[in-house]
Amino acid sequence: MKHILLILTLFISGCSIKNYEITQTKIIIIKSLKMKFADVGYIRSSDKAIELELFVAGKPIEKFTINHLICTSEGCMSKSGFNSDYLSSSYPDDILQNILLGNEIYDAKNKIITEDGFTQKISTKSVDIMYRVNPKEIFFKDVKNKIIFKIKDIK
């Protein structure tokens, strides 16, 4: 019984309210088989968690909270489970948080430093990714899995 209570407590705390240190308002475009979105969103982050809140016409429509789990309005799941359901099962567990924060993906594989950021081109049998990060924009496109993330500053 103690083990069940401990597991339940950990599971519930994965979706609990967090105090975020950084909040950024961005134009966010997401296209995948399960998600299609193009409007304003907030990216909030701290050392331990990231939150992506999406809005349409000023009304919140979805929130993704990432820590050791990824929580959505449908519930919480493992990062690999989220990737399988929403993105691609071939992606590493931390890909969503790295994209949202503008960090390298795939352990910085094929990273090329540019004048104002970096690019990565990753091509395997299951992915064909172009990933570009600079101070004004994060762009991720996987041709094989038909997934696009574009995160831009609001001008």
MARMIRO-556086 format. One record per residue: x, y, z of N, C-alpha, C in turn; residue number from 1. Coordinates in nm, 3 decimals. Layout:
<rs>
R/X/Y/Z/X/Y/Z/X/Y/Z/NUM .
...
</rs>
This chain:
<rs>
R/0.082/-0.120/0.000/0.000/0.000/0.000/0.086/0.126/0.000/1 .
R/0.198/0.123/0.077/0.285/0.240/0.081/0.344/0.269/-0.057/2 .
R/0.376/0.163/-0.131/0.436/0.181/-0.264/0.334/0.244/-0.359/3 .
R/0.212/0.202/-0.350/0.107/0.258/-0.437/0.086/0.406/-0.406/4 .
R/0.084/0.441/-0.279/0.067/0.580/-0.238/0.185/0.665/-0.286/5 .
R/0.307/0.612/-0.275/0.426/0.684/-0.321/0.421/0.705/-0.472/6 .
R/0.386/0.604/-0.546/0.378/0.616/-0.692/0.270/0.716/-0.731/7 .
R/0.155/0.710/-0.666/0.046/0.805/-0.694/0.090/0.948/-0.664/8 .
R/0.160/0.969/-0.554/0.208/1.102/-0.518/0.306/1.154/-0.622/9 .
R/0.399/1.071/-0.668/0.495/1.112/-0.770/0.425/1.145/-0.901/10 .
R/0.327/1.064/-0.937/0.253/1.087/-1.061/0.178/1.219/-1.057/11 .
R/0.108/1.246/-0.950/0.031/1.369/-0.936/0.122/1.491/-0.930/12 .
R/0.236/1.479/-0.862/0.327/1.593/-0.852/0.390/1.626/-0.986/13 .
R/0.391/1.531/-1.079/0.444/1.557/-1.213/0.362/1.661/-1.287/14 .
R/0.237/1.677/-1.252/0.150/1.773/-1.320/0.111/1.889/-1.229/15 .
R/0.181/1.907/-1.120/0.145/2.012/-1.026/0.191/2.149/-1.076/16 .
R/0.143/2.254/-1.012/0.175/2.391/-1.050/0.321/2.419/-1.017/17 .
R/0.389/2.485/-1.111/0.530/2.517/-1.097/0.549/2.668/-1.091/18 .
R/0.662/2.710/-1.033/0.701/2.850/-1.036/0.808/2.865/-1.143/19 .
R/0.779/2.938/-1.249/0.871/2.952/-1.360/0.950/3.081/-1.347/20 .
R/1.079/3.074/-1.382/1.168/3.188/-1.372/1.165/3.274/-1.499/21 .
R/1.141/3.211/-1.614/1.143/3.282/-1.742/1.010/3.259/-1.813/22 .
R/0.950/3.367/-1.862/0.828/3.358/-1.944/0.853/3.436/-2.072/23 .
R/0.830/3.370/-2.186/0.850/3.435/-2.315/0.722/3.421/-2.398/24 .
R/0.680/3.530/-2.459/0.567/3.527/-2.550/0.621/3.510/-2.692/25 .
R/0.569/3.411/-2.765/0.622/3.378/-2.897/0.508/3.351/-2.995/26 .
R/0.539/3.364/-3.122/0.452/3.313/-3.228/0.495/3.168/-3.246/27 .
R/0.401/3.076/-3.237/0.434/2.934/-3.241/0.354/2.867/-3.353/28 .
R/0.426/2.794/-3.435/0.363/2.714/-3.541/0.404/2.570/-3.517/29 .
R/0.305/2.483/-3.507/0.329/2.339/-3.488/0.245/2.265/-3.590/30 .
R/0.310/2.175/-3.661/0.236/2.091/-3.755/0.287/1.949/-3.739/31 .
R/0.198/1.859/-3.702/0.228/1.716/-3.697/0.097/1.644/-3.731/32 .
R/0.100/1.513/-3.732/-0.022/1.440/-3.764/-0.130/1.462/-3.659/33 .
R/-0.091/1.482/-3.532/-0.189/1.497/-3.424/-0.214/1.642/-3.382/34 .
R/-0.119/1.733/-3.414/-0.132/1.872/-3.371/-0.116/1.966/-3.490/35 .
R/-0.201/2.067/-3.493/-0.186/2.175/-3.589/-0.219/2.304/-3.513/36 .
R/-0.122/2.395/-3.512/-0.140/2.518/-3.435/-0.056/2.629/-3.498/37 .
R/-0.112/2.749/-3.503/-0.038/2.867/-3.548/-0.100/2.989/-3.481/38 .
R/-0.037/3.037/-3.376/-0.084/3.156/-3.305/0.018/3.190/-3.197/39 .
R/-0.026/3.264/-3.098/0.062/3.307/-2.989/0.065/3.201/-2.880/40 .
R/0.180/3.191/-2.815/0.194/3.100/-2.703/0.295/3.153/-2.604/41 .
R/0.293/3.097/-2.486/0.391/3.129/-2.382/0.480/3.009/-2.361/42 .
R/0.609/3.035/-2.350/0.704/2.933/-2.308/0.759/2.978/-2.174/43 .
R/0.730/2.900/-2.073/0.777/2.930/-1.937/0.876/2.821/-1.898/44 .
R/0.983/2.862/-1.829/1.082/2.762/-1.791/1.148/2.796/-1.658/45 .
R/1.197/2.690/-1.596/1.278/2.699/-1.475/1.383/2.589/-1.486/46 .
R/1.461/2.571/-1.382/1.562/2.465/-1.383/1.499/2.328/-1.401/47 .
R/1.379/2.310/-1.349/1.321/2.176/-1.340/1.204/2.149/-1.434/48 .
R/1.148/2.251/-1.496/1.029/2.228/-1.577/1.016/2.332/-1.687/49 .
R/0.941/2.294/-1.790/0.908/2.383/-1.902/0.758/2.371/-1.926/50 .
R/0.697/2.483/-1.961/0.556/2.481/-1.993/0.535/2.555/-2.124/51 .
R/0.458/2.496/-2.212/0.416/2.559/-2.336/0.266/2.574/-2.329/52 .
R/0.218/2.699/-2.331/0.074/2.725/-2.328/0.035/2.791/-2.459/53 .
R/-0.061/2.731/-2.527/-0.103/2.777/-2.659/-0.237/2.850/-2.651/54 .
R/-0.248/2.959/-2.728/-0.368/3.042/-2.729/-0.419/3.059/-2.871/55 .
R/-0.549/3.067/-2.887/-0.612/3.105/-3.013/-0.708/3.219/-2.981/56 .
R/-0.691/3.329/-3.051/-0.773/3.448/-3.029/-0.776/3.488/-2.881/57 .
R/-0.661/3.477/-2.815/-0.648/3.519/-2.676/-0.702/3.421/-2.574/58 .
R/-0.753/3.306/-2.617/-0.806/3.207/-2.523/-0.714/3.085/-2.518/59 .
R/-0.679/3.039/-2.398/-0.592/2.922/-2.388/-0.662/2.796/-2.440/60 .
R/-0.590/2.719/-2.522/-0.651/2.597/-2.578/-0.576/2.470/-2.536/61 .
R/-0.448/2.482/-2.502/-0.371/2.363/-2.463/-0.249/2.406/-2.384/62 .
R/-0.209/2.319/-2.293/-0.090/2.343/-2.212/-0.011/2.214/-2.205/63 .
R/0.119/2.224/-2.233/0.211/2.112/-2.220/0.309/2.145/-2.109/64 .
R/0.317/2.061/-2.008/0.411/2.080/-1.900/0.513/1.967/-1.906/65 .
R/0.640/2.004/-1.907/0.748/1.905/-1.921/0.838/1.910/-1.800/66 .
R/0.848/1.798/-1.731/0.951/1.777/-1.629/0.996/1.633/-1.649/67 .
R/0.980/1.546/-1.552/1.013/1.405/-1.577/0.904/1.335/-1.657/68 .
R/0.787/1.395/-1.665/0.676/1.351/-1.750/0.636/1.467/-1.841/69 .
R/0.553/1.438/-1.939/0.491/1.544/-2.019/0.341/1.536/-1.993/70 .
R/0.286/1.647/-1.946/0.143/1.652/-1.913/0.071/1.741/-2.014/71 .
R/-0.046/1.694/-2.059/-0.132/1.769/-2.149/-0.271/1.769/-2.088/72 .
R/-0.366/1.824/-2.160/-0.504/1.820/-2.111/-0.558/1.678/-2.108/73 .
R/-0.494/1.587/-2.182/-0.535/1.447/-2.184/-0.474/1.364/-2.071/74 .
R/-0.381/1.424/-1.996/-0.316/1.354/-1.886/-0.165/1.355/-1.901/75 .
R/-0.097/1.285/-1.811/0.049/1.281/-1.811/0.098/1.150/-1.870/76 .
R/0.215/1.159/-1.934/0.274/1.039/-1.994/0.426/1.055/-1.995/77 .
R/0.495/0.946/-2.019/0.640/0.952/-2.029/0.677/1.032/-2.154/78 .
R/0.801/1.078/-2.158/0.847/1.153/-2.275/0.846/1.066/-2.400/79 .
R/0.886/0.941/-2.386/0.885/0.851/-2.502/0.742/0.823/-2.546/80 .
R/0.650/0.812/-2.451/0.508/0.794/-2.484/0.451/0.915/-2.556/81 .
R/0.489/1.034/-2.511/0.446/1.157/-2.579/0.498/1.159/-2.722/82 .
R/0.628/1.129/-2.738/0.686/1.128/-2.872/0.611/1.031/-2.963/83 .
R/0.580/0.912/-2.912/0.508/0.812/-2.993/0.369/0.862/-3.031/84 .
R/0.299/0.926/-2.937/0.162/0.973/-2.963/0.155/1.100/-3.046/85 .
R/0.245/1.196/-3.021/0.234/1.328/-3.081/0.337/1.358/-3.189/86 .
R/0.456/1.297/-3.181/0.564/1.330/-3.274/0.609/1.206/-3.350/87 .
R/0.722/1.149/-3.310/0.773/1.026/-3.372/0.842/0.942/-3.266/88 .
R/0.816/0.813/-3.267/0.877/0.724/-3.169/1.028/0.713/-3.187/89 .
R/1.080/0.757/-3.300/1.224/0.751/-3.324/1.299/0.868/-3.259/90 .
R/1.228/0.968/-3.207/1.293/1.083/-3.145/1.345/1.050/-3.006/91 .
R/1.456/1.114/-2.965/1.502/1.098/-2.827/1.403/1.162/-2.729/92 .
R/1.401/1.113/-2.607/1.304/1.158/-2.507/1.303/1.309/-2.486/93 .
R/1.418/1.374/-2.491/1.428/1.516/-2.456/1.411/1.611/-2.575/94 .
R/1.365/1.563/-2.688/1.361/1.649/-2.807/1.267/1.768/-2.792/95 .
R/1.149/1.750/-2.735/1.055/1.862/-2.724/1.111/1.972/-2.637/96 .
R/1.165/1.938/-2.521/1.219/2.042/-2.433/1.339/2.111/-2.499/97 .
R/1.422/2.037/-2.572/1.535/2.100/-2.639/1.490/2.195/-2.750/98 .
R/1.388/2.159/-2.823/1.335/2.249/-2.926/1.278/2.375/-2.862/99 .
R/1.196/2.359/-2.759/1.135/2.476/-2.694/1.238/2.571/-2.635/100 .
R/1.349/2.518/-2.587/1.454/2.601/-2.527/1.561/2.644/-2.628/101 .
R/1.556/2.591/-2.750/1.656/2.625/-2.849/1.790/2.559/-2.823/102 .
R/1.787/2.443/-2.759/1.910/2.367/-2.733/1.936/2.268/-2.846/103 .
R/2.059/2.216/-2.850/2.092/2.116/-2.950/2.005/1.992/-2.932/104 .
R/1.984/1.921/-3.042/1.912/1.795/-3.037/2.009/1.683/-3.077/105 .
R/1.971/1.561/-3.050/2.052/1.443/-3.086/2.197/1.459/-3.042/106 .
R/2.218/1.503/-2.918/2.352/1.520/-2.862/2.443/1.605/-2.951/107 .
R/2.387/1.710/-3.011/2.460/1.805/-3.096/2.518/1.742/-3.222/108 .
R/2.461/1.632/-3.266/2.506/1.565/-3.389/2.498/1.661/-3.508/109 .
R/2.604/1.667/-3.587/2.614/1.750/-3.708/2.590/1.898/-3.681/110 .
R/2.622/1.945/-3.563/2.601/2.086/-3.528/2.702/2.174/-3.602/111 .
R/2.650/2.277/-3.666/2.734/2.376/-3.734/2.703/2.512/-3.672/112 .
R/2.806/2.574/-3.615/2.790/2.707/-3.556/2.777/2.808/-3.670/113 .
R/2.677/2.894/-3.658/2.657/3.001/-3.757/2.690/3.134/-3.692/114 .
R/2.680/3.239/-3.769/2.710/3.374/-3.719/2.624/3.412/-3.598/115 .
R/2.499/3.367/-3.598/2.408/3.408/-3.491/2.339/3.291/-3.421/116 .
R/2.391/3.169/-3.431/2.331/3.054/-3.366/2.393/2.925/-3.414/117 .
R/2.309/2.830/-3.454/2.360/2.703/-3.506/2.254/2.634/-3.591/118 .
R/2.299/2.537/-3.671/2.210/2.451/-3.747/2.251/2.307/-3.725/119 .
R/2.155/2.218/-3.745/2.181/2.075/-3.743/2.100/2.010/-3.854/120 .
R/2.165/1.922/-3.929/2.096/1.840/-4.029/2.119/1.695/-3.989/121 .
R/2.009/1.627/-3.964/2.017/1.488/-3.918/1.932/1.403/-4.011/122 .
R/1.996/1.306/-4.072/1.925/1.219/-4.164/1.958/1.073/-4.130/123 .
R/1.853/0.997/-4.098/1.866/0.854/-4.071/1.754/0.784/-4.148/124 .
R/1.740/0.655/-4.128/1.631/0.585/-4.196/1.493/0.628/-4.146/125 .
R/1.487/0.687/-4.025/1.356/0.725/-3.970/1.333/0.876/-3.958/126 .
R/1.435/0.959/-3.978/1.418/1.105/-3.969/1.497/1.175/-4.079/127 .
R/1.450/1.292/-4.118/1.523/1.382/-4.208/1.498/1.523/-4.154/128 .
R/1.584/1.565/-4.061/1.561/1.686/-3.982/1.653/1.799/-4.025/129 .
R/1.592/1.918/-4.038/1.664/2.044/-4.049/1.625/2.124/-3.926/130 .
R/1.725/2.162/-3.846/1.701/2.234/-3.720/1.790/2.357/-3.719/131 .
R/1.728/2.473/-3.701/1.801/2.599/-3.705/1.762/2.684/-3.584/132 .
R/1.861/2.736/-3.513/1.836/2.819/-3.395/1.917/2.948/-3.408/133 .
R/1.849/3.061/-3.390/1.916/3.190/-3.379/1.837/3.273/-3.277/134 .
R/1.885/3.390/-3.240/1.817/3.467/-3.134/1.671/3.504/-3.163/135 .
R/1.630/3.507/-3.290/1.494/3.548/-3.323/1.400/3.433/-3.357/136 .
R/1.457/3.312/-3.384/1.372/3.205/-3.432/1.433/3.067/-3.404/137 .
R/1.344/2.973/-3.376/1.379/2.831/-3.368/1.296/2.763/-3.476/138 .
R/1.364/2.687/-3.562/1.295/2.620/-3.673/1.336/2.474/-3.675/139 .
R/1.237/2.384/-3.670/1.259/2.240/-3.673/1.167/2.182/-3.779/140 .
R/1.225/2.108/-3.873/1.143/2.043/-3.976/1.196/1.902/-3.999/141 .
R/1.106/1.805/-3.988/1.137/1.666/-4.016/1.051/1.624/-4.135/142 .
R/1.114/1.612/-4.251/1.042/1.581/-4.375/0.980/1.442/-4.369/143 .
R/1.053/1.343/-4.318/1.003/1.206/-4.317/0.881/1.189/-4.227/144 .
R/0.877/1.258/-4.116/0.766/1.244/-4.022/0.664/1.357/-4.035/145 .
R/0.685/1.448/-4.128/0.593/1.559/-4.155/0.564/1.641/-4.029/146 .
R/0.672/1.686/-3.964/0.661/1.764/-3.840/0.736/1.895/-3.856/147 .
R/0.671/2.004/-3.816/0.733/2.137/-3.818/0.707/2.205/-3.685/148 .
R/0.811/2.265/-3.628/0.800/2.357/-3.515/0.869/2.485/-3.558/149 .
R/0.799/2.597/-3.544/0.859/2.727/-3.570/0.821/2.816/-3.453/150 .
R/0.921/2.869/-3.387/0.900/2.953/-3.269/0.971/3.085/-3.296/151 .
R/0.894/3.194/-3.305/0.950/3.324/-3.341/0.917/3.427/-3.234/152 .
R/1.006/3.525/-3.222/0.979/3.639/-3.136/0.863/3.718/-3.193/153 .
R/0.786/3.780/-3.106/0.681/3.872/-3.150/0.746/4.006/-3.174/154 .
R/0.724/4.063/-3.290/0.792/4.189/-3.326/0.724/4.306/-3.267/155 .
</rs>
